[in-house]
Amino acid sequence: MNAVLDKEREQLELALREEPGNTAHQYALALLYIDLQRNTEAIELLDRCIKVRPRDPEALYARAVTNISMGVYRKAACDLLKTIVLDRGCIPAYKHLGFVQFTLGKEEAALKTLKRALEIDPDYVEIYCVLGDAYLDLGEYDKAKEAFEKALDLEPENAEAHSKSAMYYLARGDMKGLKREYELLKTLDAALAEQIGSLFF
């Protein structure tokens, strides 16, 4: 896989050397750098893109996600807010903004953002996972359980939803429930199951 990405990277880097101001090449190479976890280089390219096209929701969103992976949450939040203003239907931007708000301790703002996303797309599974996390943090266990159960209703095989349910059972001290989710995760996401298993079983 990396050999394919490296070849693609070389081609894009060459194209960019030939046309240094080409924002399409900058954006494409930035996405590739993100895949290769070369986040600093991705940010530099996205900065250049956004300087030329400040109202480009895709570039703003990509820069926000990269900043989140680097732990730069406030900058990410600014870009996500701009993305939503420019593209109200970009549901992943709401999800990430909710996550950032929740991470920064702004649970009420996170709930508002996530609920707004569900008004646009009530079947977006990942929103329910973040929503459940926010409710767990607030100690609203029934609402957290409801959110995780909704995610699992929509996608019964979704590993993230099962891992969130596992954390719900852990928070409630329900080791039976945790064990049940752990057993399910063994077939859905062995690496995730192993993490839970090594900590609790």
C-alpha positions as CSV (number, residue, x, y, z in Angstrom):
1,M,0.0,0.0,0.0
2,N,2.7,2.5,1.0
3,A,4.6,1.7,-2.3
4,V,1.5,2.8,-4.2
5,L,1.1,6.0,-2.1
6,D,4.9,6.8,-2.4
7,K,4.7,6.5,-6.2
8,E,1.6,8.8,-6.3
9,R,3.4,11.2,-3.9
10,E,6.4,11.4,-6.2
11,Q,4.2,12.1,-9.2
12,L,2.3,14.9,-7.3
13,E,5.5,16.4,-5.9
14,L,7.0,16.5,-9.4
15,A,3.7,18.1,-10.8
16,L,3.8,20.7,-8.0
17,R,7.5,21.5,-8.7
18,E,6.5,22.2,-12.3
19,E,3.4,24.3,-11.3
20,P,4.1,25.5,-7.7
21,G,1.0,27.7,-7.6
22,N,-1.4,24.9,-8.7
23,T,-3.9,24.7,-5.8
24,A,-5.4,21.4,-7.1
25,H,-2.0,19.7,-6.9
26,Q,-1.4,21.3,-3.5
27,Y,-4.7,19.9,-2.2
28,A,-4.2,16.5,-3.7
29,L,-0.7,16.2,-2.3
30,A,-1.9,17.4,1.1
31,L,-4.5,14.6,1.2
32,L,-1.8,12.1,0.4
33,Y,0.5,13.5,3.1
34,I,-2.4,13.1,5.6
35,D,-2.7,9.4,4.5
36,L,1.1,9.1,5.0
37,Q,0.8,10.8,8.4
38,R,3.1,13.6,7.3
39,N,0.8,16.2,8.9
40,T,3.2,19.2,9.1
41,E,3.8,19.0,5.4
42,A,0.0,18.6,4.8
43,I,-0.7,21.7,6.9
44,E,1.9,23.8,4.9
45,L,0.2,22.8,1.6
46,L,-3.3,23.4,2.9
47,D,-2.2,26.8,4.2
48,R,-1.0,27.7,0.7
49,C,-4.3,26.5,-0.8
50,I,-6.4,28.4,1.6
51,K,-4.4,31.6,1.2
52,V,-5.4,31.5,-2.5
53,R,-8.9,30.1,-2.0
54,P,-10.0,31.2,1.5
55,R,-13.6,30.0,0.9
56,D,-12.7,26.4,-0.1
57,P,-14.7,24.2,2.3
58,E,-12.8,21.0,1.3
59,A,-9.3,22.5,2.1
60,L,-10.6,24.1,5.3
61,Y,-12.1,20.7,6.4
62,A,-8.9,18.8,5.5
63,R,-6.8,21.3,7.5
64,A,-9.2,21.0,10.5
65,V,-9.0,17.2,10.5
66,T,-5.1,17.4,10.3
67,N,-5.0,19.8,13.2
68,I,-7.2,17.5,15.2
69,S,-4.8,14.6,14.7
70,M,-2.0,17.0,15.9
71,G,-4.0,18.0,18.9
72,V,-4.4,21.7,17.7
73,Y,-8.1,21.9,18.6
74,R,-8.8,25.6,18.6
75,K,-7.5,26.1,15.1
76,A,-9.4,23.1,14.0
77,A,-12.6,24.5,15.5
78,C,-12.2,27.8,13.5
79,D,-11.8,25.9,10.2
80,L,-14.7,23.6,11.0
81,L,-17.0,26.5,11.7
82,K,-16.0,28.1,8.4
83,T,-16.5,24.8,6.6
84,I,-20.1,24.6,8.0
85,V,-20.9,28.2,7.0
86,L,-19.6,27.5,3.4
87,D,-21.1,24.0,3.2
88,R,-24.1,23.4,5.5
89,G,-24.4,19.8,4.4
90,C,-20.9,18.7,5.3
91,I,-22.0,16.3,8.1
92,P,-18.4,15.1,8.9
93,A,-17.5,18.7,9.8
94,Y,-20.3,18.8,12.4
95,K,-19.1,15.5,13.8
96,H,-15.5,16.8,14.1
97,L,-16.6,20.1,15.5
98,G,-18.8,18.3,18.1
99,F,-15.8,16.2,19.0
100,V,-13.5,19.3,19.4
101,Q,-16.1,21.2,21.5
102,F,-16.5,18.1,23.7
103,T,-12.7,17.7,24.0
104,L,-12.4,21.3,25.0
105,G,-14.9,20.8,27.8
106,K,-17.8,22.6,25.9
107,E,-20.3,19.8,26.2
108,E,-23.4,21.9,25.8
109,A,-22.0,23.4,22.6
110,A,-21.0,20.0,21.3
111,L,-24.6,18.6,21.9
112,K,-26.0,21.6,20.0
113,T,-23.7,21.0,17.1
114,L,-24.3,17.2,17.0
115,K,-28.1,17.6,17.2
116,R,-28.0,20.1,14.3
117,A,-26.1,17.5,12.3
118,L,-28.8,14.9,13.0
119,E,-31.5,17.3,11.8
120,I,-29.7,17.3,8.4
121,D,-28.9,13.5,8.4
122,P,-30.6,11.4,11.1
123,D,-28.9,8.3,9.9
124,Y,-25.3,9.4,10.3
125,V,-23.9,6.7,12.7
126,E,-20.7,8.4,13.7
127,I,-22.7,11.4,15.1
128,Y,-24.4,9.1,17.5
129,C,-21.1,7.8,18.7
130,V,-19.8,11.3,19.5
131,L,-23.1,12.3,21.0
132,G,-23.0,9.3,23.3
133,D,-19.5,10.3,24.4
134,A,-20.7,13.8,25.3
135,Y,-23.7,12.4,27.3
136,L,-21.3,9.9,29.1
137,D,-19.1,12.8,30.1
138,L,-22.1,14.7,31.4
139,G,-23.2,11.6,33.4
140,E,-26.4,11.3,31.4
141,Y,-26.1,7.6,31.1
142,D,-29.6,6.8,29.7
143,K,-29.1,9.3,26.9
144,A,-25.6,7.9,26.2
145,K,-27.0,4.4,26.0
146,E,-29.8,5.6,23.7
147,A,-27.3,7.2,21.3
148,F,-25.0,4.2,21.1
149,E,-28.0,1.9,20.6
150,K,-29.2,4.1,17.8
151,A,-25.8,3.8,16.1
152,L,-26.0,0.0,16.5
153,D,-29.5,-0.1,15.1
154,L,-28.3,1.7,12.0
155,E,-25.1,-0.3,11.6
156,P,-25.0,-3.5,13.8
157,E,-21.5,-4.3,12.6
158,N,-20.0,-0.9,13.3
159,A,-16.9,-1.5,15.4
160,E,-16.7,2.1,16.7
161,A,-20.3,1.9,18.0
162,H,-19.5,-1.4,19.7
163,S,-16.4,0.1,21.3
164,K,-18.4,3.1,22.5
165,S,-21.0,0.7,24.0
166,A,-18.1,-1.1,25.8
167,M,-17.1,2.2,27.4
168,Y,-20.7,2.8,28.4
169,Y,-20.8,-0.5,30.2
170,L,-17.4,0.2,31.8
171,A,-18.6,3.6,33.1
172,R,-21.7,1.8,34.6
173,G,-19.5,-0.9,36.2
174,D,-21.4,-3.5,34.1
175,M,-18.6,-6.0,33.4
176,K,-21.0,-8.5,31.7
177,G,-22.0,-5.9,29.1
178,L,-18.3,-4.9,28.6
179,K,-17.4,-8.6,28.1
180,R,-20.3,-9.0,25.6
181,E,-19.1,-6.1,23.5
182,Y,-15.5,-7.3,23.8
183,E,-16.5,-10.7,22.4
184,L,-18.3,-9.0,19.5
185,L,-15.4,-6.8,18.7
186,K,-13.1,-9.8,18.4
187,T,-14.7,-10.5,15.0
188,L,-15.3,-6.9,14.0
189,D,-12.0,-5.2,15.0
190,A,-9.5,-7.6,16.5
191,A,-6.9,-4.8,17.3
192,L,-9.6,-2.8,19.2
193,A,-10.8,-5.9,21.0
194,E,-7.2,-6.7,22.0
195,Q,-6.8,-3.2,23.5
196,I,-9.9,-3.6,25.6
197,G,-9.0,-7.2,26.5
198,S,-5.5,-6.2,27.7
199,L,-6.9,-3.5,30.0
200,F,-9.9,-5.4,31.5
201,F,-9.7,-9.1,31.0
